Amino acid sequence: MSKQLLRSGTSIGANVTEGLFAQSRNDFVSKLNISLKEAQETNYWLRLLHKTDYLNDKEFSSIIADNDEIIRILVATLKTVREKDANRDGE
């Protein structure tokens, strides 16, 4: 489980970094969507590790709060991109 957490958790940043150097707007959105999926998967592994007492309450609360903030940032960024695309298409 901890290896899965490491994989999904590090994939978030890797995909965001790839998105920063995307070849197109669609590529950028795709990388951020992958990051969002990985962040959601990370939440799953964190909850599982907490339920199995691998993470204590304090550790879990801190880490899940950080990951939830990452999710909020990704959602807000994707929403902004979609709104800009909609405004551009409506012109």
N, C-alpha and C positions, 0 to 999 in steps of 0.2 A: 504494500500500500504506500509506503513512504517513497518508493521509487516512482510510483505513478504520480504522486504529489509533486515530486521533483521535476518529472517530465512535463506535466501540465503547467506547473508554476513557472518554469523557465521558458516554456513555449510562448507565454503571454508576451514577455519582453522581446523575444526573438521576432515574433510576428509584427509587433508594433515597429520595431526597428526596420524590418523589411518594408513595412508600409511607408515609412518616411522616405524611402528611396524607390517608391513604386513607379512603374513605367506609365501608369495612367491613373485617372481618378477611380475607375472601376477596380483596378489592382489595389489601390489604397483602401477602398471600402472592403474589399475581399479580405485583406490582411487584418483589418480591424475586426471584422466579423469572426475570423478565426481566433483572434485574441480573446474576444468576448466568449466564444465557446470554451476556450481553454480555461478562462477565469471561472466559468460556471462549473466546469469539471473539477477545477481546483477546490471550489466550495464543497463539492461532493466528497472528495478525498479528505478534506479537513474535517467534515462532519463524521465521516466514518472513523478516522483516526481518533477523534474525540470520544465517540461512542465506545471504542475499544480500549479506552484509557491510555492510548499512546500519547495523546496530548491532554494535559490537565486543563481545568476550566480557564485559568488565567492565560495560558499559552493560546488556547483555542480562541478566546475572546479577542485577543490582540491581533492574531493572524487573520481571523475571519473579517475583522473590522477593516484591516488594510486591504484585503482582497475585495471586500464589498465596495470600498472606495474606488478601486481600480475598475470595477464593473460600472459604477456610476459615471466615471470619467469616459469610459469607452462608449457607453450608451449615449451620453451627452454629445460626444464627438460625432458619432454616427448620425444622430438626430440633426445636428447642425449641417453636416454634409448633405443629408437628404433635403433639408429645407432650402439650402443654397441651390441644389440641383432643381428643385421644384420651382424656385423663383426664376432661375435661368431659363428653364423650359417654358415658363409662362410669359416670357418677354417677347 
